[in-house]
């Protein structure tokens, strides 16, 4: 049961957004830019960005965010739900690029605290071909999802356990984005 009176029947962050639309707008726009809009030619794919959001959300134990963004990531990755689970379980052994592994290490450090990101993290990401935009976006996605996760869980939003609902939500997010 939510800690405050949120609209009933609306899951996760959407209920908090419905409660306060004026704060929802910039939060949706940020998610849209970070996860959906095409970056530069050397930027991360939407699937990779969704994997970062999913990984950080799993480390924060936010069921709604890790499940909905995991479904979006899987949709971007041709339905590869197993890959999403592998990244959440142990990204170092997952069949993803060394560059994405280095960026996930940065995201994991941000999840613990911004000052946990070291020069070694950055050097490792650069060694595997990450540019400034990719490093920037990995840090900002991780920081933003710490906020989104705490928003969802801090209000004790309703988080249904219906896997089919999350698959449908993931498809919608991966095809339509976040700005409404």
HELIX and SHEET records of a PDB file:
HELIX    1   1 UNK A   12  UNK A   19  1                                   8    
HELIX    2   2 UNK A   21  UNK A   31  1                                  11    
HELIX    3   3 UNK A   32  UNK A   36  3                                   5    
HELIX    4   4 UNK A   46  UNK A   59  1                                  14    
HELIX    5   5 UNK A   63  UNK A   76  1                                  14    
HELIX    6   6 UNK A   81  UNK A   90  1                                  10    
HELIX    7   7 UNK A   91  UNK A   93  5                                   3    
HELIX    8   8 UNK A   98  UNK A  112  1                                  15    
HELIX    9   9 UNK A  114  UNK A  116  5                                   3    
HELIX   10  10 UNK A  119  UNK A  127  1                                   9    
HELIX   11  11 UNK A  132  UNK A  154  1                                  23    
HELIX   12  12 UNK A  163  UNK A  176  1                                  14    
END                                                                             
